[in-house]
Amino acid sequence: MTHTRHLILPTPDATDIAAHWIAPRLHAGDVILLSGPVGAGKTHFARKVIRYLQGEAAEDVPSPTFTIVQTYEARALEIWHADLYRLTHPDEVLELGLEDAFHTALCLVEWPDRLAEPPPGALHLAFSYVAGQDDARALDIFADAPRWAEVIDGFPAA
């Protein structure tokens, strides 16, 4: 059974609230797939999650557009932030070691359409623009895994 939710995030602050709400609910082995057009909020959301999890030790969280993968430590949690935009073939994901990280780390993956197939149990966050509202974003949240039902239902409405 697929669990879904549609939200409108009227401002970047609303996106921050959503990221801060989900962050403490994430664990090693969780995969968050962030899709949407350029500038829709994928990297902004991932940065806020990473900074929240790092707490006072938060470091700069650059976009992994050019490095493809950035890794972070947050307490006892390893975090992989991947931007697959520049990949041209799904086999390149194997070279990154990302598939192994899906089982051992929290993985935030931008441009998941570059994967051969999404990992089972992933949470999908699809960001899009809201016509006529420059700062607003629509967020469609969905997952097939029962693990995400409460998370999806509990997401704060802006």
Backbone bond lengths (Angstrom), bond angles and torsions (degrees), N, CA, C in turn:
res aa  C-N    CA-C-N  psi(-1)  N-CA   C-N-CA  omega(-1)  CA-C   N-CA-C  phi
1 M - - - 1.450 - - 1.529 109.39 -
2 T 1.306 115.91 129.35 1.451 120.24 179.29 1.525 110.11 -87.59
3 H 1.313 115.33 132.03 1.464 122.11 175.74 1.518 106.79 -100.36
4 T 1.336 117.09 132.82 1.461 120.57 -177.50 1.524 111.18 -136.60
5 R 1.320 113.61 159.25 1.464 120.51 175.54 1.518 108.19 -158.35
6 H 1.299 117.43 140.15 1.460 122.89 177.01 1.521 107.92 -118.65
7 L 1.330 116.11 128.12 1.459 121.24 179.45 1.524 109.67 -128.69
8 I 1.303 115.87 153.93 1.452 121.83 167.61 1.526 106.51 -110.95
9 L 1.318 115.18 123.44 1.458 121.88 176.83 1.527 105.84 -102.80
10 P 1.339 117.65 101.91 1.460 120.00 -170.51 1.526 115.75 -70.42
11 T 1.323 117.07 -20.50 1.470 120.73 -177.24 1.527 109.42 -144.59
12 P 1.335 117.10 164.09 1.463 119.02 173.07 1.536 111.97 -58.17
13 D 1.335 117.71 -32.25 1.472 120.02 176.98 1.522 111.49 -62.00
14 A 1.320 117.57 -35.73 1.468 120.82 177.68 1.531 110.01 -66.69
15 T 1.321 116.40 -35.83 1.464 120.33 175.87 1.528 109.72 -65.41
16 D 1.338 116.74 -40.81 1.463 121.24 176.89 1.529 110.91 -59.42
17 I 1.313 116.40 -43.93 1.469 121.28 -179.90 1.523 110.14 -61.23
18 A 1.321 116.67 -44.09 1.471 120.36 179.09 1.525 110.48 -62.77
19 A 1.336 117.90 -42.73 1.466 121.60 179.32 1.523 110.93 -64.55
20 H 1.327 116.85 -42.72 1.464 120.73 179.59 1.523 111.43 -68.96
21 W 1.314 117.00 -28.62 1.464 119.79 179.01 1.526 110.64 -71.46
22 I 1.329 117.25 -43.27 1.471 119.35 -175.72 1.526 112.72 -79.08
23 A 1.320 117.69 -30.55 1.468 121.21 -172.73 1.527 114.32 -49.21
24 P 1.337 120.25 -50.03 1.467 118.46 -177.59 1.538 113.68 -70.79
25 R 1.318 116.76 -7.04 1.464 121.41 179.47 1.526 112.42 -95.10
26 L 1.325 116.96 2.17 1.457 122.30 -176.37 1.520 110.94 -99.48
27 H 1.342 114.71 147.57 1.460 121.55 -175.05 1.527 110.73 -138.89
28 A 1.325 116.22 169.12 1.461 121.40 173.23 1.529 108.17 -58.01
29 G 1.317 115.91 137.14 1.459 121.71 -178.33 1.520 113.46 92.77
30 D 1.332 117.72 -7.90 1.466 120.97 176.29 1.523 108.88 -82.27
31 V 1.324 115.87 137.45 1.457 122.16 177.16 1.519 107.93 -121.73
32 I 1.322 115.88 122.62 1.458 122.64 177.85 1.526 106.67 -110.76
33 L 1.321 116.55 118.61 1.460 122.41 -179.90 1.519 108.59 -99.83
34 L 1.325 116.08 117.97 1.464 122.96 -174.99 1.528 108.84 -108.16
35 S 1.322 116.46 111.56 1.459 119.72 -179.61 1.520 110.26 -119.93
36 G 1.328 114.43 165.18 1.452 121.56 179.77 1.510 110.35 139.39
37 P 1.317 116.88 168.21 1.464 120.02 -178.03 1.530 112.15 -70.26
38 V 1.324 114.99 167.21 1.458 121.66 176.42 1.530 108.83 -55.17
39 G 1.335 116.12 132.35 1.459 121.64 176.74 1.519 115.58 81.82
40 A 1.318 117.70 7.32 1.468 120.17 -176.68 1.526 113.98 -82.40
41 G 1.338 118.05 -11.50 1.461 119.40 175.90 1.517 115.66 121.16
42 K 1.312 118.56 4.94 1.466 121.27 -178.00 1.530 111.66 -61.03
43 T 1.323 116.26 -53.22 1.468 120.49 -178.11 1.517 110.86 -67.06
44 H 1.311 117.54 -39.98 1.470 121.52 178.19 1.531 109.59 -56.87
45 F 1.321 116.66 -48.15 1.462 121.70 -179.69 1.533 110.16 -61.65
46 A 1.338 117.16 -48.44 1.467 120.63 -178.68 1.524 111.25 -60.32
47 R 1.332 116.99 -43.72 1.469 120.52 178.40 1.522 111.51 -58.03
48 K 1.311 116.91 -43.89 1.466 120.66 -178.32 1.523 110.92 -65.47
49 V 1.326 117.67 -39.07 1.468 120.94 177.08 1.528 109.44 -62.46
50 I 1.325 116.75 -48.88 1.466 120.93 -177.67 1.527 110.81 -61.95
51 R 1.323 117.10 -47.21 1.469 119.95 -179.84 1.524 111.65 -62.50
52 Y 1.321 117.16 -39.15 1.459 119.92 178.28 1.530 109.53 -61.32
53 L 1.322 116.43 -47.46 1.466 120.11 -177.18 1.522 112.72 -66.41
54 Q 1.322 116.98 -29.24 1.459 119.85 178.36 1.522 112.45 -79.08
55 G 1.306 117.63 -19.00 1.460 120.99 178.18 1.512 112.34 61.48
56 E 1.318 115.47 -137.86 1.461 120.68 -176.90 1.523 112.70 -64.01
57 A 1.320 116.58 -21.69 1.465 120.78 -179.69 1.527 111.63 -87.29
58 A 1.327 117.62 13.18 1.464 121.10 -175.88 1.519 111.44 -55.48
59 E 1.308 113.85 133.80 1.455 120.65 178.73 1.524 109.24 -110.73
60 D 1.309 115.89 174.77 1.456 120.30 175.93 1.524 108.37 -62.20
61 V 1.310 116.81 138.30 1.459 121.89 -178.72 1.528 107.63 -120.43
62 P 1.344 116.43 87.12 1.456 118.77 -179.64 1.528 111.29 -74.36
63 S 1.312 115.93 158.39 1.456 120.17 174.62 1.524 108.52 -66.56
64 P 1.324 117.99 134.70 1.466 119.38 178.50 1.534 113.34 -84.81
65 T 1.336 117.31 23.28 1.460 120.52 -178.10 1.520 111.85 -54.61
66 F 1.330 118.37 -43.35 1.460 120.52 -176.61 1.520 113.03 -92.82
67 T 1.327 117.13 -32.29 1.469 119.83 179.16 1.524 110.93 -84.36
68 I 1.290 118.46 -16.34 1.461 129.06 -177.64 1.522 111.35 73.30
69 V 1.336 118.25 -44.99 1.470 120.79 178.72 1.520 109.16 -133.02
70 Q 1.310 116.68 134.67 1.465 124.17 170.00 1.525 105.71 -120.97
71 T 1.313 116.83 138.52 1.463 120.13 176.48 1.517 109.66 -116.70
72 Y 1.318 114.66 150.94 1.455 122.51 -177.27 1.518 109.06 -141.05
73 E 1.305 115.14 156.95 1.466 122.10 171.22 1.511 108.07 -112.94
74 A 1.291 116.08 133.73 1.461 121.76 176.49 1.524 106.60 -136.24
75 R 1.308 114.38 101.70 1.463 120.80 -174.01 1.530 107.37 57.77
76 A 1.304 119.86 -121.37 1.465 121.75 -179.95 1.527 111.69 -98.15
77 L 1.317 117.60 15.24 1.458 122.24 -175.11 1.527 110.69 -109.48
78 E 1.317 116.09 126.23 1.455 120.45 172.38 1.529 107.51 -89.06
79 I 1.336 116.29 134.88 1.456 122.19 -178.90 1.522 108.67 -120.41
80 W 1.317 116.13 130.23 1.463 122.32 173.53 1.515 107.37 -111.38
81 H 1.331 116.08 123.91 1.474 121.59 175.46 1.528 105.54 -113.16
82 A 1.325 116.30 113.63 1.458 121.35 -176.10 1.523 110.75 -118.00
83 D 1.316 114.93 139.80 1.464 122.27 174.08 1.526 105.94 -121.99
84 L 1.316 116.00 105.74 1.461 121.11 -172.97 1.526 113.59 -90.85
85 Y 1.324 117.24 9.93 1.458 121.76 -174.76 1.526 113.11 -52.33
86 R 1.318 117.11 -41.82 1.467 120.79 -174.49 1.523 113.93 -83.59
87 L 1.323 118.58 -3.88 1.465 119.59 178.79 1.528 109.87 -73.02
88 T 1.311 114.96 143.77 1.464 119.34 -178.64 1.517 113.04 -110.17
89 H 1.347 116.73 -11.74 1.467 119.90 -179.46 1.532 108.89 -148.83
90 P 1.329 117.06 140.35 1.474 119.60 -179.62 1.526 114.76 -56.78
91 D 1.338 118.60 -25.85 1.466 120.29 179.25 1.528 112.35 -63.64
92 E 1.326 117.23 -22.70 1.463 120.29 179.83 1.529 111.79 -65.56
93 V 1.324 117.27 -23.18 1.466 121.32 177.35 1.529 109.84 -64.33
94 L 1.330 116.77 -36.83 1.462 120.93 178.60 1.522 110.78 -61.15
95 E 1.321 117.22 -40.90 1.460 121.84 -179.32 1.525 112.00 -63.75
96 L 1.309 117.14 -28.57 1.460 121.46 -179.17 1.522 112.82 -76.50
97 G 1.327 117.25 -19.67 1.460 121.16 -174.80 1.514 112.98 80.98
98 L 1.316 116.36 11.74 1.462 121.00 -175.35 1.525 112.23 -65.18
99 E 1.320 117.06 -36.75 1.461 118.85 -178.40 1.531 111.39 -63.25
100 D 1.327 117.66 -35.91 1.469 120.32 175.32 1.522 110.48 -67.31
101 A 1.337 116.00 -40.59 1.462 120.61 -179.57 1.526 111.61 -63.31
102 F 1.333 118.01 -27.83 1.461 120.64 178.37 1.528 111.55 -55.79
103 H 1.321 117.25 -26.39 1.463 121.43 -176.97 1.527 113.47 -96.47
104 T 1.335 117.01 -20.07 1.465 119.20 -171.16 1.522 115.07 -118.64
105 A 1.329 116.77 -13.84 1.464 120.33 -174.94 1.525 109.62 -131.59
106 L 1.311 116.07 167.75 1.457 121.04 166.73 1.522 105.44 -80.70
107 C 1.320 117.48 124.44 1.462 121.59 -177.56 1.524 110.18 -117.41
108 L 1.319 115.58 124.04 1.457 123.64 175.20 1.523 105.52 -110.07
109 V 1.331 116.53 111.76 1.462 120.89 -170.28 1.524 110.56 -118.23
110 E 1.338 115.07 114.34 1.459 121.08 174.73 1.532 109.00 -89.83
111 W 1.315 116.84 147.10 1.458 124.48 -177.61 1.531 111.32 60.18
112 P 1.330 117.66 53.28 1.468 120.45 -177.67 1.528 113.81 -67.82
113 D 1.324 117.59 -9.94 1.462 119.27 176.60 1.525 111.55 -65.57
114 R 1.346 117.82 -12.07 1.469 121.79 177.90 1.532 111.29 -81.83
115 L 1.327 117.47 -9.97 1.465 121.09 176.69 1.529 109.06 -76.72
116 A 1.327 116.98 150.14 1.465 120.03 175.88 1.529 109.13 -60.18
117 E 1.309 115.46 -42.80 1.463 122.01 173.83 1.522 107.75 -157.66
118 P 1.334 116.96 148.89 1.469 117.92 -179.50 1.525 110.52 -67.07
119 P 1.318 116.63 146.11 1.464 118.44 177.71 1.528 110.34 -64.96
120 P 1.319 117.36 142.72 1.466 119.51 178.17 1.521 110.30 -60.55
121 G 1.308 116.21 141.35 1.455 121.33 176.75 1.510 114.75 85.47
122 A 1.341 117.55 4.34 1.470 120.28 -178.47 1.524 111.11 -72.06
123 L 1.326 114.54 152.20 1.463 122.17 172.56 1.521 106.69 -99.29
124 H 1.321 116.66 127.89 1.464 122.55 -178.67 1.524 109.72 -101.76
125 L 1.323 115.48 128.81 1.466 121.84 174.20 1.524 106.76 -122.46
126 A 1.318 116.71 112.02 1.460 121.82 -178.02 1.528 108.98 -108.37
127 F 1.328 115.63 112.69 1.461 122.36 -179.59 1.523 109.41 -94.58
128 S 1.321 116.30 143.91 1.465 120.22 174.96 1.525 108.61 -150.33
129 Y 1.325 114.92 163.40 1.454 121.22 178.11 1.519 109.93 -77.24
130 V 1.325 115.65 153.66 1.466 122.41 173.80 1.523 106.49 -108.15
131 A 1.314 116.50 119.39 1.464 121.12 -176.58 1.526 111.38 -56.04
132 G 1.317 115.17 131.96 1.460 121.12 176.23 1.514 115.17 79.18
133 Q 1.331 118.17 2.05 1.467 121.49 -179.64 1.527 108.33 -129.96
134 D 1.321 116.51 96.80 1.465 121.93 -171.79 1.526 114.57 -53.40
135 D 1.325 117.89 -44.58 1.459 120.98 -175.35 1.523 113.96 -91.38
136 A 1.316 117.85 -14.87 1.462 121.28 -175.52 1.530 111.33 -77.54
137 R 1.317 114.70 146.16 1.456 121.85 175.01 1.523 108.93 -131.94
138 A 1.320 114.84 143.65 1.460 120.24 170.02 1.526 106.50 -90.94
139 L 1.307 116.40 143.24 1.455 121.84 178.15 1.519 108.20 -130.20
140 D 1.323 115.40 116.19 1.459 121.33 174.26 1.519 107.46 -103.59
141 I 1.323 115.51 123.98 1.458 122.84 -176.36 1.520 107.47 -114.38
142 F 1.328 116.55 131.03 1.462 117.71 177.77 1.524 110.87 -155.07
143 A 1.325 114.77 153.72 1.465 122.49 178.58 1.512 108.72 -162.84
144 D 1.319 115.25 151.20 1.463 120.93 175.34 1.526 111.90 -93.90
145 A 1.324 117.10 -25.44 1.459 121.19 -175.81 1.525 111.13 -73.54
146 P 1.329 117.74 131.73 1.469 121.01 179.04 1.525 113.11 -57.84
147 R 1.345 117.69 -25.31 1.465 122.50 -179.50 1.530 111.34 -54.26
148 W 1.346 117.43 -29.64 1.454 121.27 -174.09 1.524 114.67 -93.15
149 A 1.312 119.19 -6.19 1.480 121.13 -174.85 1.531 112.20 -55.97
150 E 1.322 117.61 -51.14 1.457 120.66 -179.20 1.528 112.09 -65.99
151 V 1.325 116.23 -36.13 1.456 120.61 179.24 1.535 109.14 -64.39
152 I 1.319 116.72 -47.91 1.452 120.84 -179.07 1.523 110.86 -63.25
153 D 1.311 117.20 -45.86 1.459 120.95 -179.78 1.523 112.13 -64.56
154 G 1.335 117.11 -30.30 1.454 120.56 -175.62 1.516 115.33 -89.33
155 F 1.333 116.95 -7.25 1.472 119.56 -179.31 1.524 109.49 -51.57
156 P 1.333 117.10 132.75 1.471 119.22 -178.53 1.528 111.76 -68.63
157 A 1.308 115.39 130.78 1.465 120.46 174.17 1.518 107.53 -82.13
158 A 1.305 115.28 135.95 1.473 119.65 -177.18 1.507 111.12 -76.86
